[in-house]
Amino acid sequence: MNCLDMEDICVSKGSACKKGLRSRVLEAMGLKSDVIDGALRLSFSKHNTKEESDILIASLAKAAETLIRSR
């Protein structure tokens, strides 16, 4: 989340209807706690462009690399 924020990409943690608490849906899927706690919520609209999606994908890849290196 912090990596994306540094790229001016706004995302959220947790469930939209629970104001940042764990998603009951992810819990019901039987996911492990660390996976649920690491989940991000992304929202798109008809106004988002392909370029914005490409930037998001590149930023997610960059964030993943950063997190993998920090282990």
N, CA, C, O and CB atoms as a CASP TS submission, in Angstrom:
PFRMAT TS
TARGET T0000
AUTHOR 0000-0000-0000
METHOD Language model
MODEL 1
PARENT N/A
ATOM      1  N   MET     1       0.825  -1.175   0.000  1.00  0.00           N
ATOM      2  CA  MET     1       0.000   0.000   0.000  1.00  0.00           C
ATOM      3  C   MET     1       0.882   1.256   0.000  1.00  0.00           C
ATOM      4  O   MET     1       0.602   2.220  -0.712  1.00  0.00           O
ATOM      5  CB  MET     1      -0.946  -0.011   1.208  1.00  0.00           C
ATOM      6  N   ASN     2       1.930   1.231   0.793  1.00  0.00           N
ATOM      7  CA  ASN     2       2.835   2.379   0.851  1.00  0.00           C
ATOM      8  C   ASN     2       3.576   2.583  -0.467  1.00  0.00           C
ATOM      9  O   ASN     2       3.773   3.714  -0.912  1.00  0.00           O
ATOM     10  CB  ASN     2       3.836   2.201   1.984  1.00  0.00           C
ATOM     11  N   CYS     3       3.985   1.469  -1.087  1.00  0.00           N
ATOM     12  CA  CYS     3       4.682   1.565  -2.379  1.00  0.00           C
ATOM     13  C   CYS     3       3.794   2.230  -3.424  1.00  0.00           C
ATOM     14  O   CYS     3       4.250   3.085  -4.184  1.00  0.00           O
ATOM     15  CB  CYS     3       5.116   0.166  -2.868  1.00  0.00           C
ATOM     16  N   LEU     4       2.539   1.837  -3.458  1.00  0.00           N
ATOM     17  CA  LEU     4       1.609   2.422  -4.431  1.00  0.00           C
ATOM     18  C   LEU     4       1.311   3.881  -4.102  1.00  0.00           C
ATOM     19  O   LEU     4       1.168   4.709  -5.002  1.00  0.00           O
ATOM     20  CB  LEU     4       0.302   1.618  -4.472  1.00  0.00           C
ATOM     21  N   ASP     5       1.219   4.191  -2.814  1.00  0.00           N
ATOM     22  CA  ASP     5       0.964   5.571  -2.400  1.00  0.00           C
ATOM     23  C   ASP     5       2.082   6.493  -2.879  1.00  0.00           C
ATOM     24  O   ASP     5       1.830   7.634  -3.267  1.00  0.00           O
ATOM     25  CB  ASP     5       0.821   5.659  -0.870  1.00  0.00           C
ATOM     26  N   MET     6       3.320   5.993  -2.850  1.00  0.00           N
ATOM     27  CA  MET     6       4.452   6.794  -3.324  1.00  0.00           C
ATOM     28  C   MET     6       4.366   7.061  -4.824  1.00  0.00           C
ATOM     29  O   MET     6       4.993   7.994  -5.327  1.00  0.00           O
ATOM     30  CB  MET     6       5.768   6.090  -3.000  1.00  0.00           C
ATOM     31  N   GLU     7       3.595   6.248  -5.536  1.00  0.00           N
ATOM     32  CA  GLU     7       3.388   6.427  -6.978  1.00  0.00           C
ATOM     33  C   GLU     7       2.084   7.199  -7.255  1.00  0.00           C
ATOM     34  O   GLU     7       1.630   7.277  -8.396  1.00  0.00           O
ATOM     35  CB  GLU     7       3.355   5.049  -7.690  1.00  0.00           C
ATOM     36  N   ASP     8       1.494   7.764  -6.196  1.00  0.00           N
ATOM     37  CA  ASP     8       0.215   8.504  -6.290  1.00  0.00           C
ATOM     38  C   ASP     8      -0.939   7.619  -6.751  1.00  0.00           C
ATOM     39  O   ASP     8      -1.848   8.072  -7.447  1.00  0.00           O
ATOM     40  CB  ASP     8       0.361   9.683  -7.252  1.00  0.00           C
ATOM     41  N   ILE     9      -0.886   6.354  -6.352  1.00  0.00           N
ATOM     42  CA  ILE     9      -1.977   5.429  -6.642  1.00  0.00           C
ATOM     43  C   ILE     9      -2.679   5.129  -5.325  1.00  0.00           C
ATOM     44  O   ILE     9      -2.067   4.635  -4.379  1.00  0.00           O
ATOM     45  CB  ILE     9      -1.456   4.109  -7.331  1.00  0.00           C
ATOM     46  N   CYS    10      -3.959   5.431  -5.277  1.00  0.00           N
ATOM     47  CA  CYS    10      -4.731   5.252  -4.047  1.00  0.00           C
ATOM     48  C   CYS    10      -5.411   3.887  -4.053  1.00  0.00           C
ATOM     49  O   CYS    10      -6.155   3.551  -4.974  1.00  0.00           O
ATOM     50  CB  CYS    10      -5.782   6.378  -3.889  1.00  0.00           C
ATOM     51  N   VAL    11      -5.146   3.120  -3.024  1.00  0.00           N
ATOM     52  CA  VAL    11      -5.793   1.828  -2.808  1.00  0.00           C
ATOM     53  C   VAL    11      -6.224   1.785  -1.352  1.00  0.00           C
ATOM     54  O   VAL    11      -5.897   2.678  -0.569  1.00  0.00           O
ATOM     55  CB  VAL    11      -4.837   0.623  -3.166  1.00  0.00           C
ATOM     56  N   SER    12      -6.948   0.755  -1.002  1.00  0.00           N
ATOM     57  CA  SER    12      -7.422   0.634   0.368  1.00  0.00           C
ATOM     58  C   SER    12      -7.207  -0.781   0.858  1.00  0.00           C
ATOM     59  O   SER    12      -7.134  -1.722   0.069  1.00  0.00           O
ATOM     60  CB  SER    12      -8.901   1.023   0.475  1.00  0.00           C
ATOM     61  N   LYS    13      -7.106  -0.923   2.174  1.00  0.00           N
ATOM     62  CA  LYS    13      -7.033  -2.237   2.795  1.00  0.00           C
ATOM     63  C   LYS    13      -8.391  -2.559   3.372  1.00  0.00           C
ATOM     64  O   LYS    13      -9.129  -1.665   3.786  1.00  0.00           O
ATOM     65  CB  LYS    13      -5.933  -2.292   3.890  1.00  0.00           C
ATOM     66  N   GLY    14      -8.711  -3.803   3.398  1.00  0.00           N
ATOM     67  CA  GLY    14      -9.939  -4.228   4.048  1.00  0.00           C
ATOM     68  C   GLY    14     -11.177  -4.060   3.211  1.00  0.00           C
ATOM     69  O   GLY    14     -11.128  -3.655   2.050  1.00  0.00           O
ATOM     70  N   SER    15     -12.277  -4.380   3.829  1.00  0.00           N
ATOM     71  CA  SER    15     -13.570  -4.379   3.164  1.00  0.00           C
ATOM     72  C   SER    15     -14.161  -2.979   3.108  1.00  0.00           C
ATOM     73  O   SER    15     -14.060  -2.222   4.073  1.00  0.00           O
ATOM     74  CB  SER    15     -14.527  -5.323   3.872  1.00  0.00           C
ATOM     75  N   ALA    16     -14.770  -2.635   1.998  1.00  0.00           N
ATOM     76  CA  ALA    16     -15.383  -1.316   1.856  1.00  0.00           C
ATOM     77  C   ALA    16     -16.525  -1.135   2.837  1.00  0.00           C
ATOM     78  O   ALA    16     -16.710  -0.044   3.376  1.00  0.00           O
ATOM     79  CB  ALA    16     -15.883  -1.110   0.431  1.00  0.00           C
ATOM     80  N   CYS    17     -17.280  -2.171   3.073  1.00  0.00           N
ATOM     81  CA  CYS    17     -18.445  -2.050   3.942  1.00  0.00           C
ATOM     82  C   CYS    17     -18.092  -2.159   5.418  1.00  0.00           C
ATOM     83  O   CYS    17     -18.944  -1.912   6.272  1.00  0.00           O
ATOM     84  CB  CYS    17     -19.457  -3.104   3.588  1.00  0.00           C
ATOM     85  N   LYS    18     -16.868  -2.519   5.731  1.00  0.00           N
ATOM     86  CA  LYS    18     -16.463  -2.665   7.127  1.00  0.00           C
ATOM     87  C   LYS    18     -15.417  -1.635   7.533  1.00  0.00           C
ATOM     88  O   LYS    18     -14.780  -1.784   8.576  1.00  0.00           O
ATOM     89  CB  LYS    18     -15.926  -4.061   7.368  1.00  0.00           C
ATOM     90  N   LYS    19     -15.231  -0.606   6.738  1.00  0.00           N
ATOM     91  CA  LYS    19     -14.332   0.505   7.048  1.00  0.00           C
ATOM     92  C   LYS    19     -12.954   0.052   7.510  1.00  0.00           C
ATOM     93  O   LYS    19     -12.506   0.399   8.603  1.00  0.00           O
ATOM     94  CB  LYS    19     -14.948   1.376   8.104  1.00  0.00           C
ATOM     95  N   GLY    20     -12.294  -0.721   6.672  1.00  0.00           N
ATOM     96  CA  GLY    20     -10.923  -1.127   6.937  1.00  0.00           C
ATOM     97  C   GLY    20     -10.758  -2.419   7.705  1.00  0.00           C
ATOM     98  O   GLY    20      -9.630  -2.869   7.910  1.00  0.00           O
ATOM     99  N   LEU    21     -11.847  -3.028   8.134  1.00  0.00           N
ATOM    100  CA  LEU    21     -11.744  -4.309   8.829  1.00  0.00           C
ATOM    101  C   LEU    21     -11.590  -5.436   7.814  1.00  0.00           C
ATOM    102  O   LEU    21     -11.752  -5.233   6.611  1.00  0.00           O
ATOM    103  CB  LEU    21     -12.981  -4.551   9.725  1.00  0.00           C
ATOM    104  N   ARG    22     -11.280  -6.609   8.310  1.00  0.00           N
ATOM    105  CA  ARG    22     -11.104  -7.769   7.443  1.00  0.00           C
ATOM    106  C   ARG    22     -12.355  -8.075   6.636  1.00  0.00           C
ATOM    107  O   ARG    22     -13.481  -7.893   7.097  1.00  0.00           O
ATOM    108  CB  ARG    22     -10.719  -8.979   8.264  1.00  0.00           C
ATOM    109  N   SER    23     -12.127  -8.535   5.443  1.00  0.00           N
ATOM    110  CA  SER    23     -13.220  -8.931   4.553  1.00  0.00           C
ATOM    111  C   SER    23     -13.784 -10.283   4.974  1.00  0.00           C
ATOM    112  O   SER    23     -13.051 -11.267   5.077  1.00  0.00           O
ATOM    113  CB  SER    23     -12.738  -8.985   3.089  1.00  0.00           C
ATOM    114  N   ARG    24     -15.081 -10.322   5.212  1.00  0.00           N
ATOM    115  CA  ARG    24     -15.731 -11.594   5.538  1.00  0.00           C
ATOM    116  C   ARG    24     -15.680 -12.543   4.339  1.00  0.00           C
ATOM    117  O   ARG    24     -15.636 -13.762   4.505  1.00  0.00           O
ATOM    118  CB  ARG    24     -17.195 -11.359   5.974  1.00  0.00           C
ATOM    119  N   VAL    25     -15.686 -11.984   3.152  1.00  0.00           N
ATOM    120  CA  VAL    25     -15.629 -12.809   1.938  1.00  0.00           C
ATOM    121  C   VAL    25     -14.293 -13.544   1.870  1.00  0.00           C
ATOM    122  O   VAL    25     -14.256 -14.747   1.610  1.00  0.00           O
ATOM    123  CB  VAL    25     -15.832 -11.938   0.667  1.00  0.00           C
ATOM    124  N   LEU    26     -13.203 -12.828   2.101  1.00  0.00           N
ATOM    125  CA  LEU    26     -11.884 -13.469   2.067  1.00  0.00           C
ATOM    126  C   LEU    26     -11.751 -14.498   3.184  1.00  0.00           C
ATOM    127  O   LEU    26     -11.144 -15.552   2.993  1.00  0.00           O
ATOM    128  CB  LEU    26     -10.769 -12.415   2.185  1.00  0.00           C
ATOM    129  N   GLU    27     -12.317 -14.194   4.347  1.00  0.00           N
ATOM    130  CA  GLU    27     -12.297 -15.171   5.437  1.00  0.00           C
ATOM    131  C   GLU    27     -13.102 -16.416   5.058  1.00  0.00           C
ATOM    132  O   GLU    27     -12.668 -17.539   5.314  1.00  0.00           O
ATOM    133  CB  GLU    27     -12.858 -14.545   6.734  1.00  0.00           C
ATOM    134  N   ALA    28     -14.280 -16.216   4.445  1.00  0.00           N
ATOM    135  CA  ALA    28     -15.140 -17.335   4.050  1.00  0.00           C
ATOM    136  C   ALA    28     -14.469 -18.203   2.984  1.00  0.00           C
ATOM    137  O   ALA    28     -14.771 -19.391   2.867  1.00  0.00           O
ATOM    138  CB  ALA    28     -16.487 -16.814   3.531  1.00  0.00           C
ATOM    139  N   MET    29     -13.566 -17.614   2.211  1.00  0.00           N
ATOM    140  CA  MET    29     -12.838 -18.378   1.197  1.00  0.00           C
ATOM    141  C   MET    29     -11.766 -19.262   1.831  1.00  0.00           C
ATOM    142  O   MET    29     -11.144 -20.082   1.156  1.00  0.00           O
ATOM    143  CB  MET    29     -12.198 -17.433   0.176  1.00  0.00           C
ATOM    144  N   GLY    30     -11.561 -19.086   3.131  1.00  0.00           N
ATOM    145  CA  GLY    30     -10.585 -19.909   3.830  1.00  0.00           C
ATOM    146  C   GLY    30      -9.150 -19.468   3.653  1.00  0.00           C
ATOM    147  O   GLY    30      -8.229 -20.259   3.861  1.00  0.00           O
ATOM    148  N   LEU    31      -8.944 -18.222   3.273  1.00  0.00           N
ATOM    149  CA  LEU    31      -7.585 -17.723   3.082  1.00  0.00           C
ATOM    150  C   LEU    31      -6.889 -17.552   4.420  1.00  0.00           C
ATOM    151  O   LEU    31      -7.534 -17.300   5.438  1.00  0.00           O
ATOM    152  CB  LEU    31      -7.597 -16.394   2.316  1.00  0.00           C
ATOM    153  N   LYS    32      -5.576 -17.688   4.413  1.00  0.00           N
ATOM    154  CA  LYS    32      -4.780 -17.523   5.622  1.00  0.00           C
ATOM    155  C   LYS    32      -4.807 -16.054   6.056  1.00  0.00           C
ATOM    156  O   LYS    32      -5.005 -15.151   5.244  1.00  0.00           O
ATOM    157  CB  LYS    32      -3.320 -18.003   5.390  1.00  0.00           C
ATOM    158  N   SER    33      -4.604 -15.847   7.344  1.00  0.00           N
ATOM    159  CA  SER    33      -4.649 -14.496   7.917  1.00  0.00           C
ATOM    160  C   SER    33      -3.672 -13.540   7.239  1.00  0.00           C
ATOM    161  O   SER    33      -4.014 -12.385   6.984  1.00  0.00           O
ATOM    162  CB  SER    33      -4.350 -14.552   9.403  1.00  0.00           C
ATOM    163  N   ASP    34      -2.458 -14.011   6.944  1.00  0.00           N
ATOM    164  CA  ASP    34      -1.479 -13.110   6.329  1.00  0.00           C
ATOM    165  C   ASP    34      -1.887 -12.704   4.919  1.00  0.00           C
ATOM    166  O   ASP    34      -1.565 -11.602   4.474  1.00  0.00           O
ATOM    167  CB  ASP    34      -0.108 -13.769   6.295  1.00  0.00           C
ATOM    168  N   VAL    35      -2.585 -13.571   4.223  1.00  0.00           N
ATOM    169  CA  VAL    35      -3.082 -13.230   2.883  1.00  0.00           C
ATOM    170  C   VAL    35      -4.200 -12.204   3.004  1.00  0.00           C
ATOM    171  O   VAL    35      -4.222 -11.215   2.271  1.00  0.00           O
ATOM    172  CB  VAL    35      -3.586 -14.499   2.131  1.00  0.00           C
ATOM    173  N   ILE    36      -5.120 -12.435   3.922  1.00  0.00           N
ATOM    174  CA  ILE    36      -6.231 -11.493   4.123  1.00  0.00           C
ATOM    175  C   ILE    36      -5.690 -10.134   4.547  1.00  0.00           C
ATOM    176  O   ILE    36      -6.118  -9.101   4.032  1.00  0.00           O
ATOM    177  CB  ILE    36      -7.227 -12.031   5.185  1.00  0.00           C
ATOM    178  N   ASP    37      -4.748 -10.137   5.488  1.00  0.00           N
ATOM    179  CA  ASP    37      -4.193  -8.875   5.979  1.00  0.00           C
ATOM    180  C   ASP    37      -3.382  -8.140   4.917  1.00  0.00           C
ATOM    181  O   ASP    37      -3.197  -6.926   5.013  1.00  0.00           O
ATOM    182  CB  ASP    37      -3.324  -9.131   7.192  1.00  0.00           C
ATOM    183  N   GLY    38      -2.900  -8.854   3.911  1.00  0.00           N
ATOM    184  CA  GLY    38      -2.127  -8.231   2.844  1.00  0.00           C
ATOM    185  C   GLY    38      -2.946  -7.866   1.618  1.00  0.00           C
ATOM    186  O   GLY    38      -2.407  -7.361   0.634  1.00  0.00           O
ATOM    187  N   ALA    39      -4.248  -8.121   1.674  1.00  0.00           N
ATOM    188  CA  ALA    39      -5.100  -7.843   0.516  1.00  0.00           C
ATOM    189  C   ALA    39      -5.326  -6.352   0.339  1.00  0.00           C
ATOM    190  O   ALA    39      -5.420  -5.604   1.312  1.00  0.00           O
ATOM    191  CB  ALA    39      -6.441  -8.556   0.658  1.00  0.00           C
ATOM    192  N   LEU    40      -5.411  -5.933  -0.907  1.00  0.00           N
ATOM    193  CA  LEU    40      -5.726  -4.553  -1.238  1.00  0.00           C
ATOM    194  C   LEU    40      -7.032  -4.505  -2.013  1.00  0.00           C
ATOM    195  O   LEU    40      -7.360  -5.428  -2.758  1.00  0.00           O
ATOM    196  CB  LEU    40      -4.586  -3.905  -2.048  1.00  0.00           C
ATOM    197  N   ARG    41      -7.769  -3.422  -1.829  1.00  0.00           N
ATOM    198  CA  ARG    41      -9.020  -3.220  -2.570  1.00  0.00           C
ATOM    199  C   ARG    41      -8.764  -2.150  -3.619  1.00  0.00           C
ATOM    200  O   ARG    41      -8.319  -1.047  -3.299  1.00  0.00           O
ATOM    201  CB  ARG    41     -10.208  -2.808  -1.614  1.00  0.00           C
ATOM    202  N   LEU    42      -9.048  -2.480  -4.868  1.00  0.00           N
ATOM    203  CA  LEU    42      -8.892  -1.554  -5.985  1.00  0.00           C
ATOM    204  C   LEU    42     -10.259  -1.239  -6.568  1.00  0.00           C
ATOM    205  O   LEU    42     -11.124  -2.111  -6.656  1.00  0.00           O
ATOM    206  CB  LEU    42      -7.955  -2.141  -7.071  1.00  0.00           C
ATOM    207  N   SER    43     -10.442  -0.015  -6.957  1.00  0.00           N
ATOM    208  CA  SER    43     -11.701   0.384  -7.593  1.00  0.00           C
ATOM    209  C   SER    43     -11.400   1.018  -8.942  1.00  0.00           C
ATOM    210  O   SER    43     -10.454   1.791  -9.091  1.00  0.00           O
ATOM    211  CB  SER    43     -12.501   1.370  -6.688  1.00  0.00           C
ATOM    212  N   PHE    44     -12.218   0.676  -9.909  1.00  0.00           N
ATOM    213  CA  PHE    44     -12.091   1.245 -11.249  1.00  0.00           C
ATOM    214  C   PHE    44     -13.424   1.865 -11.644  1.00  0.00           C
ATOM    215  O   PHE    44     -14.475   1.520 -11.104  1.00  0.00           O
ATOM    216  CB  PHE    44     -11.653   0.163 -12.283  1.00  0.00           C
ATOM    217  N   SER    45     -13.358   2.777 -12.586  1.00  0.00           N
ATOM    218  CA  SER    45     -14.578   3.357 -13.132  1.00  0.00           C
ATOM    219  C   SER    45     -14.453   3.401 -14.649  1.00  0.00           C
ATOM    220  O   SER    45     -13.403   3.094 -15.213  1.00  0.00           O
ATOM    221  CB  SER    45     -14.840   4.782 -12.550  1.00  0.00           C
ATOM    222  N   LYS    46     -15.528   3.781 -15.284  1.00  0.00           N
ATOM    223  CA  LYS    46     -15.506   3.890 -16.747  1.00  0.00           C
ATOM    224  C   LYS    46     -14.574   5.004 -17.215  1.00  0.00           C
ATOM    225  O   LYS    46     -14.269   5.106 -18.403  1.00  0.00           O
ATOM    226  CB  LYS    46     -16.917   4.137 -17.280  1.00  0.00           C
ATOM    227  N   HIS    47     -14.125   5.832 -16.285  1.00  0.00           N
ATOM    228  CA  HIS    47     -13.245   6.948 -16.639  1.00  0.00           C
ATOM    229  C   HIS    47     -11.765   6.580 -16.580  1.00  0.00           C
ATOM    230  O   HIS    47     -10.917   7.345 -17.039  1.00  0.00           O
ATOM    231  CB  HIS    47     -13.509   8.116 -15.720  1.00  0.00           C
ATOM    232  N   ASN    48     -11.449   5.413 -16.019  1.00  0.00           N
ATOM    233  CA  ASN    48     -10.059   4.975 -16.010  1.00  0.00           C
ATOM    234  C   ASN    48      -9.625   4.629 -17.427  1.00  0.00           C
ATOM    235  O   ASN    48     -10.405   4.122 -18.233  1.00  0.00           O
ATOM    236  CB  ASN    48      -9.868   3.764 -15.070  1.00  0.00           C
ATOM    237  N   THR    49      -8.369   4.916 -17.704  1.00  0.00           N
ATOM    238  CA  THR    49      -7.822   4.658 -19.033  1.00  0.00           C
ATOM    239  C   THR    49      -6.934   3.418 -19.026  1.00  0.00           C
ATOM    240  O   THR    49      -6.539   2.930 -17.966  1.00  0.00           O
ATOM    241  CB  THR    49      -7.030   5.872 -19.531  1.00  0.00           C
ATOM    242  N   LYS    50      -6.629   2.922 -20.203  1.00  0.00           N
ATOM    243  CA  LYS    50      -5.694   1.804 -20.328  1.00  0.00           C
ATOM    244  C   LYS    50      -4.329   2.209 -19.794  1.00  0.00           C
ATOM    245  O   LYS    50      -3.648   1.414 -19.146  1.00  0.00           O
ATOM    246  CB  LYS    50      -5.582   1.341 -21.798  1.00  0.00           C
ATOM    247  N   GLU    51      -3.935   3.435 -20.064  1.00  0.00           N
ATOM    248  CA  GLU    51      -2.648   3.927 -19.575  1.00  0.00           C
ATOM    249  C   GLU    51      -2.596   3.868 -18.043  1.00  0.00           C
ATOM    250  O   GLU    51      -1.579   3.469 -17.477  1.00  0.00           O
ATOM    251  CB  GLU    51      -2.402   5.374 -20.067  1.00  0.00           C
ATOM    252  N   GLU    52      -3.671   4.255 -17.377  1.00  0.00           N
ATOM    253  CA  GLU    52      -3.712   4.181 -15.919  1.00  0.00           C
ATOM    254  C   GLU    52      -3.619   2.738 -15.430  1.00  0.00           C
ATOM    255  O   GLU    52      -2.958   2.455 -14.430  1.00  0.00           O
ATOM    256  CB  GLU    52      -4.992   4.828 -15.393  1.00  0.00           C
ATOM    257  N   SER    53      -4.279   1.836 -16.135  1.00  0.00           N
ATOM    258  CA  SER    53      -4.196   0.418 -15.779  1.00  0.00           C
ATOM    259  C   SER    53      -2.776  -0.104 -15.963  1.00  0.00           C
ATOM    260  O   SER    53      -2.278  -0.866 -15.134  1.00  0.00           O
ATOM    261  CB  SER    53      -5.176  -0.408 -16.626  1.00  0.00           C
ATOM    262  N   ASP    54      -2.130   0.304 -17.041  1.00  0.00           N
ATOM    263  CA  ASP    54      -0.746  -0.106 -17.287  1.00  0.00           C
ATOM    264  C   ASP    54       0.188   0.419 -16.195  1.00  0.00           C
ATOM    265  O   ASP    54       1.098  -0.288 -15.762  1.00  0.00           O
ATOM    266  CB  ASP    54      -0.281   0.392 -18.663  1.00  0.00           C
ATOM    267  N   ILE    55      -0.037   1.656 -15.754  1.00  0.00           N
ATOM    268  CA  ILE    55       0.762   2.244 -14.679  1.00  0.00           C
ATOM    269  C   ILE    55       0.548   1.459 -13.386  1.00  0.00           C
ATOM    270  O   ILE    55       1.501   1.185 -12.657  1.00  0.00           O
ATOM    271  CB  ILE    55       0.398   3.740 -14.474  1.00  0.00           C
ATOM    272  N   LEU    56      -0.701   1.099 -13.105  1.00  0.00           N
ATOM    273  CA  LEU    56      -1.000   0.306 -11.908  1.00  0.00           C
ATOM    274  C   LEU    56      -0.279  -1.031 -11.950  1.00  0.00           C
ATOM    275  O   LEU    56       0.334  -1.434 -10.961  1.00  0.00           O
ATOM    276  CB  LEU    56      -2.511   0.083 -11.772  1.00  0.00           C
ATOM    277  N   ILE    57      -0.345  -1.717 -13.070  1.00  0.00           N
ATOM    278  CA  ILE    57       0.307  -3.015 -13.211  1.00  0.00           C
ATOM    279  C   ILE    57       1.815  -2.890 -13.006  1.00  0.00           C
ATOM    280  O   ILE    57       2.413  -3.698 -12.295  1.00  0.00           O
ATOM    281  CB  ILE    57       0.006  -3.618 -14.591  1.00  0.00           C
ATOM    282  N   ALA    58       2.425  -1.891 -13.620  1.00  0.00           N
ATOM    283  CA  ALA    58       3.862  -1.679 -13.463  1.00  0.00           C
ATOM    284  C   ALA    58       4.208  -1.346 -12.008  1.00  0.00           C
ATOM    285  O   ALA    58       5.224  -1.808 -11.488  1.00  0.00           O
ATOM    286  CB  ALA    58       4.342  -0.552 -14.396  1.00  0.00           C
ATOM    287  N   SER    59       3.377  -0.559 -11.368  1.00  0.00           N
ATOM    288  CA  SER    59       3.620  -0.186  -9.969  1.00  0.00           C
ATOM    289  C   SER    59       3.455  -1.374  -9.043  1.00  0.00           C
ATOM    290  O   SER    59       4.209  -1.509  -8.079  1.00  0.00           O
ATOM    291  CB  SER    59       2.676   0.933  -9.543  1.00  0.00           C
ATOM    292  N   LEU    60       2.483  -2.245  -9.311  1.00  0.00           N
ATOM    293  CA  LEU    60       2.320  -3.459  -8.514  1.00  0.00           C
ATOM    294  C   LEU    60       3.537  -4.374  -8.661  1.00  0.00           C
ATOM    295  O   LEU    60       4.009  -4.951  -7.681  1.00  0.00           O
ATOM    296  CB  LEU    60       1.041  -4.206  -8.929  1.00  0.00           C
ATOM    297  N   ALA    61       4.037  -4.500  -9.883  1.00  0.00           N
ATOM    298  CA  ALA    61       5.225  -5.324 -10.121  1.00  0.00           C
ATOM    299  C   ALA    61       6.432  -4.752  -9.379  1.00  0.00           C
ATOM    300  O   ALA    61       7.205  -5.499  -8.778  1.00  0.00           O
ATOM    301  CB  ALA    61       5.523  -5.420 -11.634  1.00  0.00           C
ATOM    302  N   LYS    62       6.592  -3.445  -9.420  1.00  0.00           N
ATOM    303  CA  LYS    62       7.690  -2.780  -8.726  1.00  0.00           C
ATOM    304  C   LYS    62       7.560  -2.976  -7.211  1.00  0.00           C
ATOM    305  O   LYS    62       8.554  -3.236  -6.533  1.00  0.00           O
ATOM    306  CB  LYS    62       7.717  -1.274  -9.076  1.00  0.00           C
ATOM    307  N   ALA    63       6.352  -2.854  -6.687  1.00  0.00           N
ATOM    308  CA  ALA    63       6.114  -3.056  -5.253  1.00  0.00           C
ATOM    309  C   ALA    63       6.430  -4.490  -4.851  1.00  0.00           C
ATOM    310  O   ALA    63       7.029  -4.726  -3.802  1.00  0.00           O
ATOM    311  CB  ALA    63       4.657  -2.715  -4.891  1.00  0.00           C
ATOM    312  N   ALA    64       6.031  -5.440  -5.677  1.00  0.00           N
ATOM    313  CA  ALA    64       6.306  -6.848  -5.392  1.00  0.00           C
ATOM    314  C   ALA    64       7.811  -7.095  -5.335  1.00  0.00           C
ATOM    315  O   ALA    64       8.296  -7.789  -4.441  1.00  0.00           O
ATOM    316  CB  ALA    64       5.656  -7.755  -6.457  1.00  0.00           C
ATOM    317  N   GLU    65       8.538  -6.535  -6.273  1.00  0.00           N
ATOM    318  CA  GLU    65      10.002  -6.683  -6.282  1.00  0.00           C
ATOM    319  C   GLU    65      10.604  -6.101  -5.012  1.00  0.00           C
ATOM    320  O   GLU    65      11.493  -6.701  -4.409  1.00  0.00           O
ATOM    321  CB  GLU    65      10.615  -5.996  -7.524  1.00  0.00           C
ATOM    322  N   THR    66      10.122  -4.939  -4.609  1.00  0.00           N
ATOM    323  CA  THR    66      10.622  -4.288  -3.395  1.00  0.00           C
ATOM    324  C   THR    66      10.364  -5.162  -2.173  1.00  0.00           C
ATOM    325  O   THR    66      11.244  -5.331  -1.329  1.00  0.00           O
ATOM    326  CB  THR    66       9.963  -2.907  -3.209  1.00  0.00           C
ATOM    327  N   LEU    67       9.150  -5.718  -2.080  1.00  0.00           N
ATOM    328  CA  LEU    67       8.805  -6.552  -0.938  1.00  0.00           C
ATOM    329  C   LEU    67       9.600  -7.860  -0.929  1.00  0.00           C
ATOM    330  O   LEU    67      10.003  -8.333   0.134  1.00  0.00           O
ATOM    331  CB  LEU    67       7.314  -6.849  -0.944  1.00  0.00           C
ATOM    332  N   ILE    68       9.823  -8.437  -2.091  1.00  0.00           N
ATOM    333  CA  ILE    68      10.594  -9.680  -2.180  1.00  0.00           C
ATOM    334  C   ILE    68      12.038  -9.431  -1.751  1.00  0.00           C
ATOM    335  O   ILE    68      12.619 -10.236  -1.023  1.00  0.00           O
ATOM    336  CB  ILE    68      10.549 -10.252  -3.620  1.00  0.00           C
ATOM    337  N   ARG    69      12.613  -8.320  -2.202  1.00  0.00           N
ATOM    338  CA  ARG    69      14.004  -7.997  -1.831  1.00  0.00           C
ATOM    339  C   ARG    69      14.141  -7.724  -0.344  1.00  0.00           C
ATOM    340  O   ARG    69      15.196  -7.983   0.235  1.00  0.00           O
ATOM    341  CB  ARG    69      14.499  -6.785  -2.620  1.00  0.00           C
ATOM    342  N   SER    70      13.090  -7.206   0.286  1.00  0.00           N
ATOM    343  CA  SER    70      13.184  -6.836   1.698  1.00  0.00           C
ATOM    344  C   SER    70      13.031  -8.019   2.651  1.00  0.00           C
ATOM    345  O   SER    70      13.195  -7.866   3.862  1.00  0.00           O
ATOM    346  CB  SER    70      12.140  -5.808   2.017  1.00  0.00           C
ATOM    347  N   ARG    71      12.721  -9.185   2.118  1.00  0.00           N
ATOM    348  CA  ARG    71      12.557 -10.379   2.974  1.00  0.00           C
ATOM    349  C   ARG    71      13.838 -10.857   3.521  1.00  0.00           C
ATOM    350  O   ARG    71      13.865 -11.846   4.255  1.00  0.00           O
ATOM    351  CB  ARG    71      11.912 -11.490   2.228  1.00  0.00           C
TER
END
